Amino acid sequence: MATKEELEEKEESCDSTQSYVDLAKEVAESIGDQEWVSRLIDEGADWAEFADDFAALADGAATALKDKEKAKTFLTQGKDYCTNMQEFLGLAKSAQEMGEAEAAKELCASAREKCLKVKDFFDLAKSVVDVLSDDQLARETAEQAQEKCQSVADFQDFAAGVMNAFDDADWARKVYDQALQSCQKVDDYVSLAKAVMETLSDRELARSICKKAEEGLEAGTDLMKLAEVLVQELDDRDQAKAVYDKARGSIESGKDFMALAGSVANVLEDKELALTIYKEAESRFDKYAETLELAKAVVKDTGDLAFAGQVYRKAADSAPDAAKRVDIAVSVAEEIQDKPTALEILRQAELQAEKPDEFKKAAEAIVKYADDEKWVADIQLQLTKREENPSLYEDFIRREREAETGAVLSNLGHDVMRGTEDAPYARKLYTKAEQLCRFFPETLDLAANVYADLGDEEWTRKIYEKLLEGCTSYSEYTMVVEGILETLRDKDWVRRIYKDLEGGCQSATDFIKLARIVDAKLGDEEWTRQLLSAAEEKTGDLGGFTVLARAVQLTLGDAAWAESLFTKAEERCSDRYAYRQLITAALEQTQNVDFVRGLHQEAEKKFGNALDWIYLAESILRHFSDREWARRVYQKAEKADDARKFGYPLAVSIANRLDDRPWAGKIFAR
């Protein structure tokens, strides 16, 4: 024990409420000087600034002075210095230890006013039990927390507090029922169901929460979250699958279908259903990144390599550059072991590659995965050529990148062959050119280049076949045939083309056109004659016979047949207009003066009016210089029923053509 002198020395160093209270306790214990103890307690009160200080003073007054009233006074004063719940609890604990149960309750009640959150109330309630062992007061304290509950999270905290503090499942269920009425979003329902399972393990209550959520939710992503809870918390896979199905009917975007399929695969563990949903997602994707993501997800979640390969191909089709296509090809080869598809994509990458590094990357992958020795050799050749001619290929690649038409790429391919003999690169350019060709001439030039530079008869033939499918006129067919004959020299194919055209001939004009083409391109006289004969069967008018006669003369040189056609034409003539057309054509085609004379003679038999006779007389003079025959015809004109009406042109014609002015004068005089 300390002496008085030692205690006095300690007093000189006191500088806080706690130090004075501690000294007061030591004085009481060592020398029992109550007056000194009282003075020390009072001096300690002068230093008091916080609730803890008054708790210490109350403790000192009760234990050192044995003065409960003074202790209660300090507790009362301390209330005014409390700023939070813990400080009130500190005072309450002191009161309880002093045996002042009522004071302790009052302090706990005051502590409630400092509670801000639900947790604060339950911390206080727990302390009430620990400090006061007063379950009723603790419950009253906890019940006040319910007034603070506004959100679902608040109710969950309250229910958790009820279980932690009182282990009262019935009370917690009532709280969860209240929380359910406040649910608005899927996260509210989900968190509430999880809380019920965590705190109560009450499947029926959690199930009822999920049921109400299902009835109130419409968005597919919300229903997906609900289905996950049904699996993870309740292990109710049947109901979860039903909710997943409902979710499928409520979503539209590919991204949402992806999320749903992933959830079905990883939560429900239903790979078959996940694959079905992934297929729905695929129909909504057309961009590279999203399609690639889908392919990888299909492999990971379903293991369906066939569908994954299909999606990878789609991703490759939309890849923005060759490098990304190569990446896809490597994934296909390594992840799903689909080498044919990988090689198919690498061929696309080879065609798409523009920059040197892109081509090198594609080439390295081709060498690694391809079994086609020729392809590998072609790739290695291109790499060698590019290393040997860097500046030349720099220009080639620039021109390729800037090319917008098939003609430009076709010309570039031809330049590549002339400059480097890099046939594989030229083939790539011609392949791209074929995709861009829009017009007959450029496609025909492409076929010629493919044949000349690559000697690829099969490809050349396919280009011509495609052109033939688009032909709509004889001129287009002629261009294709000329190309075939110039490159492939395949007359049998040309003959088949013309045979197909013959099957479509309907009019005389059709047969005549085809006959001329067959004669010009194949020199087949027999077939030409057959076609012209078919044309004759279709012909029935003057113009048709004259056109056919011209064709017969030009293609076959058959004057007799041509004259017979002109004869048929003559049978359809009745006036000067028709005979003028016929005689002009006959003179031009036959050069047979006697035959043309016969046409004039037939006309003389048919004419009956003055103007017709005038035309015929002038034609006789112009073509045969037969004045006597012309005079006889003029006489018929003079005697015609309409001679007086056309006397003037008759007189002028006789004066100018026959040079018989007296006769013309007589006609004028009438």
Stockholm file with secondary structure:
# STOCKHOLM 1.0

chainA/1-670         MATKEELEEKEESCDSTQSYVDLAKEVAESIGDQEWVSRLIDEGADWAEFADDFAALADGAATALKDKEKAKTFLTQGKDYCTNMQEFLGLAKSAQEMGEAEAAKELCASAREKCLKVKDFFDLAKSVVDVLSDDQLARETAEQAQEKCQSVADFQDFAAGVMNAFDDADWARKVYDQALQSCQKVDDYVSLAKAVMETLSDRELARSICKKAEEGLEAGTDLMKLAEVLVQELDDRDQAKAVYDKARGSIESGKDFMALAGSVANVLEDKELALTIYKEAESRFDKYAETLELAKAVVKDTGDLAFAGQVYRKAADSAPDAAKRVDIAVSVAEEIQDKPTALEILRQAELQAEKPDEFKKAAEAIVKYADDEKWVADIQLQLTKREENPSLYEDFIRREREAETGAVLSNLGHDVMRGTEDAPYARKLYTKAEQLCRFFPETLDLAANVYADLGDEEWTRKIYEKLLEGCTSYSEYTMVVEGILETLRDKDWVRRIYKDLEGGCQSATDFIKLARIVDAKLGDEEWTRQLLSAAEEKTGDLGGFTVLARAVQLTLGDAAWAESLFTKAEERCSDRYAYRQLITAALEQTQNVDFVRGLHQEAEKKFGNALDWIYLAESILRHFSDREWARRVYQKAEKADDARKFGYPLAVSIANRLDDRPWAGKIFAR
#=GR chainA/1-670 SS CCCHHHHHHHHTTCCSHHHHHHHHHHHHHHTCCHHHHHHHHHHHHHHCCSHHHHHHHHHHHHHTSCCHHHHHHHHHHHHTTCCSHHHHHHHHHHHHHTTCHHHHHHHHHHHHTTCCSHHHHHHHHHHHHHHHCCHHHHHHHHHHHHTTCCSHHHHHHHHHHHHHHHCCHHHHHHHHHHHHHHCCSHHHHHHHHHHHHHHTCCHHHHHHHHHHHHHHCCCHHHHHHHHHHHHHTTCCHHHHHHHHHHHHTTCCSHHHHHHHHHHIIIIICCHHHHHHHHHHHHTTCCSHHHHHHHHHHHHHHHCCHHHHHHHHHHHHHTCSSHHHHHHHHHHHHHHSCCHHHHHHHHHHHHHHCCSHHHHHHHHHHHHHHCCCHHHHHHHHHHHHHHHHCHHHHHHHHHHHHHCCSHHHHHHHHHHHHHHHCCHHHHHHHHHHHHHHCCSHHHHHHHHHHIIIIICCHHHHHHHHHHHHHHCCSHHHHHHHHHHHHHHTCCHHHHHHHHHHHHHTCCSHHHHHHHHHHHHHHHCCHHHHHHHHHHHHHHCCSHHHHHHHHHHHHHHTCCHHHHHHHHHHHHTTCCSHHHHHHHHHHHHHHHCCHHHHHHHHHHHHHHCCSHHHHHHHHHHHHHHHCCHHHHHHHHHHHHTSTTTTTTHHHHHHHIIIIICCHHHHHHHHHC
#=GC SS_cons         CCCHHHHHHHHTTCCSHHHHHHHHHHHHHHTCCHHHHHHHHHHHHHHCCSHHHHHHHHHHHHHTSCCHHHHHHHHHHHHTTCCSHHHHHHHHHHHHHTTCHHHHHHHHHHHHTTCCSHHHHHHHHHHHHHHHCCHHHHHHHHHHHHTTCCSHHHHHHHHHHHHHHHCCHHHHHHHHHHHHHHCCSHHHHHHHHHHHHHHTCCHHHHHHHHHHHHHHCCCHHHHHHHHHHHHHTTCCHHHHHHHHHHHHTTCCSHHHHHHHHHHIIIIICCHHHHHHHHHHHHTTCCSHHHHHHHHHHHHHHHCCHHHHHHHHHHHHHTCSSHHHHHHHHHHHHHHSCCHHHHHHHHHHHHHHCCSHHHHHHHHHHHHHHCCCHHHHHHHHHHHHHHHHCHHHHHHHHHHHHHCCSHHHHHHHHHHHHHHHCCHHHHHHHHHHHHHHCCSHHHHHHHHHHIIIIICCHHHHHHHHHHHHHHCCSHHHHHHHHHHHHHHTCCHHHHHHHHHHHHHTCCSHHHHHHHHHHHHHHHCCHHHHHHHHHHHHHHCCSHHHHHHHHHHHHHHTCCHHHHHHHHHHHHTTCCSHHHHHHHHHHHHHHHCCHHHHHHHHHHHHHHCCSHHHHHHHHHHHHHHHCCHHHHHHHHHHHHTSTTTTTTHHHHHHHIIIIICCHHHHHHHHHC
//
